[in-house]
Amino acid sequence: MRKTKLAAVALAALSLLSPASSRADGARNVIVMVPDGMGLADVTATRIYKGGLAGSPLSFETLEHIGYQRTYSLNSAITDSAPAASAWACGEKFNNGEICLHRDGRPVKPSVLELARRAGKATALVATSTITHATPASFGAHVVNRSCENEIARQYVETTHVDVLLGAGTGKFNAARPDACGTMGNFAQEARNAGYAHVTTREELERAVAAGHRLVLGLFAGDGGMTPEYLRTAATTEPRLPEMTRAALRILERNHSGFFAMIEGSQVDWANHADNYDYQLGEMLAFDEAVAVVRAWIDADPERKEDTLLVVVADHDTGGFAVNGPQSALLHAGQKVEPGWTTGEHTGVDTIIWSQGPQSRRLARAVDNTDVYDVIVKALD
């Protein structure tokens, strides 16, 4: 009897230390990082270029848990970014083109960003596309057509009140012509009136962060997206994705209740649409550098390591990219693979999920993209 009681006490003590304990299951911070359009072969090619065939893993490859997700949308085996991101953000399937809103008027759940805000957390959307593009929009807006980018900008400022918005899309926030939803207006001015620091260059962003601003609207390029990594020069004034990521974290960490952030390497997708390996490689390296920034921020504080859910997942594969060679030689750091693509469009294959932190073990298996919502909601509880 005495041994039985001692065993029970030991098990109870171990349960307090277990990752399944109540504290470990709750996340003060949630960070979702999206390499849009990235397939597993993109990872392989980037890792080889960075370190050779036997080189170290990329930063996100060393996260604690690995799983994979189905990506199909409500009306197609081949999703676009709108329903793919909406599945994570709002927890159900949507038709291609829909941003967390059904055309037939059926009710939808609040997005994870909205839930985080209701819990008193700060929020951020960071992208190298227009910040009103499909993936970030799915977390901060509800529209039936992803082309309604003026309306998405309006909702960011007037409805969801996202604290930090960093990306391209100047014209979407100062639209003189209506979009597909009939929306137009000077939403950048509205944001300034509401207390946002409106910045347009790397230096202005750095000054806003140093000044302690908690509300920042960073629009660094027009409506064609930010300058791709492989085309940047010393004269480029736009911040890179790792720099925007670092700035967002410095702003968000000022909220003692924690935060939700979505950070997207948007142009991995565009590179694969163009079947452009140099373009893809530059965006992949920048994305992994941004992940390294996040991981360094997490690792700098033991409480952050315990209280931050980090999820790295692509919304879909683009291009059917493959490593086709070389067939009879080894590759070393700095050398490129022989690339190939099956299409210039999206494909329907599953995509990998890397994760760590509260609730992340639930993503270490085969899941549907809608399951990511449930994991984040549970972590936010």
N, C-alpha and C positions, 0 to 999 in steps of 0.2 A: 504493500500500500504506500509506504514512504517513497519508494522508487517511482511509483506511478505519479505521485504528487510532484516530486522533483522534476520529472519529465514534463509534466504539464506546465510548471513554472518556466522551465527552460524554453519550451515552445512559445509561450506567451511573450517572453523576453525577445526571442528571435523575431516574432511577428512585428514587434515595434521597430525593428531595424530593417525589416523587409521592404523592398520597393513597392510592395502592395499595400503598405500602411497608408492611412488616410492622408497624412501630410504629403507623402510622395505622390499621391494620386491627384493632388490639386496643384495647378500651375498659376503662379503669380504673373508670369509672362508667357505669351505664346508667339512664336515666330514661324511663319510659313514661308519657305523659300522655293521659288518656282523657276527652274530652267525651262522655259516654254519651248515645247517641241523637241525636247532632248530624248534620244533613245540610248540604249545601253552601249551601242557602238560608238556614240559620241564620247561617252565616258572613256572607253578603251583607247580611242585615238588620242584624246587629250592627255590621258595618263602616260601613254607612250611618248608623246612629244615632250612632256614635262620632265620625265625621269627615265625614259627608256623602257624596254620590255620588262625588266625586273625592278623598275623604279617604285618609289613609295606610292601608296594610294593617294588619290585626291582627298581633299579635306572632308568632303561629305561622305566619302566611301568608308570612313572610319567611325561613323556614328554607330551607336550601340545596336540598333535594330534595323533589319532589312526585311521588306516585304514587297508586294507588288499589287497593283490595282487594275481592275477593268475600267475602260474609259468610254464605252459607248454612251451615246446620248439617248434621249427619250424617243427620237424619231430616226436615228441613223446609227449604223455600225461604226461610222467614221464621225467622230465628234469634231466640233470646232471649239475654240477656247472659251466661248461664252458658257455653254452648258457644262463644259468640263470643270471650269472654275466655280460655276454656280453650284455644282454638286458638292464641292468642298464647303462653299460659303453658306449654302442654305439647305443642304442635306437631302436633296431629292433630284430626280432626273428632270431635265428641261430639254426642249427642242433646240436644235441648232439655231443660234442667233439670239436666244433669250437670255437675259441677265437677271436671274433670280426673280422672274415674273412670268407667269403663264399667260399666253394670249387669250385663253378662254376664261380668264378671270378667276380661276381657282385660287384660294388663299395660299400664301407661302409663309414659311417660317422666317423669323428674323435671321439675319446673317450673323456669323460668329463675331464680326466686327461690331455689329450693333449690340450683341449680347455683352461683349467686352465693355463697350461704352456704358451700358446700363449698370454694369458692375463697378463703375467709377474708374475704369482703366483708360489710359491714353491709347491712341490708335494712329497707325501710319500705313501709308501705301507708297511703295517705291518701285519704279519701273524704268526701263530704258526705252520703252515705247511712249506714246502719249499716256499720261496718267489716267486718262479716261478710256483707255483700251479695254478689251474684254476681260482680261484676267483681273486687274485691279478693280475694275468697275463691279465685278461680281460680288466683291466684299463690301462695297460702299454705296451701291445703288440698286434700284429695281426698275428695269425697263424691258419692254417686249422686243426691242430691236437694238442690237449692239452698236448700230450706226448712230444712235441717239447720244452722241458724245457731248453735245452742249448740255443736254438734260442731265447727263451723268455729272458733269461739272457743277451744274446748279444744285443737284442733290448733295454732293460732297459738302458744299458751302452752307446750304440752307437747311438740310434735313439730317444727314448723318454726322455732320460736323467733324470730319476727320481732322485730327490735330496736325499731322505731318503729311504733306503731299509733295513728292519729289519725282520729277520725270519731265517729259516733253508735253506739248499740247497747248502752246500759248493761244492759238486761235480758238480753242474750245472754251477758254475762259473769257474770251472777248469777242463773241460771235455776233457779227452784223447780219448774218443770214440764218434762218431757222434750219434745224437739223430734221431728221426723219420723224421726230416727235413734235416738231413745231416750236422748239425752244431756241431762244437767242437771248443775248444779254451780256453785260459786263460783270461776270462773276468774279473776276480778279479784283475789281473795285469793291464788290461786296465783301470779299474776303479781307481786304485791307480795312474796310470799315468795321469788320468784326474783330479786328485785332491781329490778323495774320501778318507776319513779316513776309513780303513778297520779294523773292530773290530770283535772279536770272543767270548768275555765274557762280563758279566754284568759290571765288573770293567772297562774294556776298553771302553765300551759304555759311561759310566759315565764320563770318562776322556775326551772322544771326545766331549761330550756335553759341559763340563766345559771349554774346550779349544776354544770353539766358532766355531767349524766346521759346515759348512752349507751343505756339501755333506758327507753322511755317508752310508757305506755298512756294515751292520751287519749280519754276517752269523754265527749263534751260534750253529749249529748242522749239521749233515750230511743230507742225502737225505731221511731219514725216518721221518722227522719232529722233532720238539722240544720235550723235555721230558714232558709227560703229568703231569698235576698238581698232580694227586693222586700217582705218582711214584717219585716225587721230594724229595730230601733229603737236609740236610744242606750243603752237599758237591756239590750240583748242581751249576755250574757256569753260566748257561744260565739265562738271564733276563726273568721274567714273562711277560705276556701280559700287565698288568697294568704298569710295569716298562718301557717296550718298548713304550707304549703309551705316558707316561710322557716325555720320552726322545725325541720322535718325535715332540711333541708339543713345547718343549723348542727350538728345532732346527728350526721348521717351523715359529714360531712367530717372528723370526728375519727378515723375509721378510715383508716389510711394505705394499706390495701389496696384502698380504693375501696368502692363500694356499688351496690346495685340499689334503685330506688324506683319504685313505681307510684302515680300521683297522679290521682285521678278527680274530675271535675266531674259528680257522679252525677245531679244534679237537672235537667240539661238534658233528660234523658230524661223525667223526671216532668212537667216543664212541657209537653213535646210530647204526652205521653199526655193531659194535661188540656186541650190546645188553648189554652194560656194564654200569650199573647205577652209580657206584662209579666214573668211568671215566667221564661220562656225568656231574655229579654233580660238580666235580672239575673244569671242563672246563667252565661250566655255571657260577659258582661263580667268576672265574677269569675274564670272559667276563664282568659280571656286575660290577666288581671292575674297569675294564678299562673304562666302561661307566661313572662311578662315577668320575674317573680322568678327563675325558673330560668335564663333567658337572661342576666340580669345577674350571677348567680352564676357561670355558665360564663365569661362575658366578663371577669370580674375577674381571671382567671389564665390566661396563655397555655397552660399545661399542661392545664388543664381543657378549653380549647377543642379541644385535640388529642386528649384522652383520654376525652371524654364523648360517648356516643351518646344523643341525644335523639330520641324518636319521639312524635309527636302524632297520634293516630288514634282515630276513633269506632268502637265495636264494631258499630254498626248505625245506621240512620236510624229515627227515631220520628216518626210523625204525617204524613209526607209534606208537611212544611211548605213553603209557597211564598210568594214575594213577589208579590202580586197587584196592587199599585198603590203610589202613585197613577198613573193612566193618562195624565194630562195636566198634570203638575207635577213640578218637581224637588224633591229633598229635601236639607236641610242638616243639619249636626250637631245632634243633639238631637231630630230629627224621626223619627217611626216610620213604617215601611212599613205598607201594608195587608196583613195576614197572611191566610193560608188554610191549611187542612189537608185531606188526603184521607182521613184515618183517625185514630182515637185509639190505634192499635196500632203495632207495628213494621212497617217495610216491608222489601222484599228488595233494595233498590238497593245498589250499591257505595258505599263510603265512602272519603274522601280520606285519604292518609297524607302528613304533612309530617315531614321528618327532617333531621338533620345529625349529623356526627361519624363515627367509625369504622363501616364497613360500610353506612352509610346510603345510599350510591349504589345498593345492591341493591334498595332500596325505591322507586327513582325510575322505576317502570314499573307495569304491571298485574300484580298478584300475588294469591295466595290468602291469606286471613288466617293460615293455618298457616305461610306463608313468614316471617312476622315472627319466629316462634320460631327458625327457622334463622339468621336474621340476628343475633339477640341472642346465641344460643349461639356463633356464630362470633366475635362481638365479645368475648365473655367468655373465649374460648380464650387 
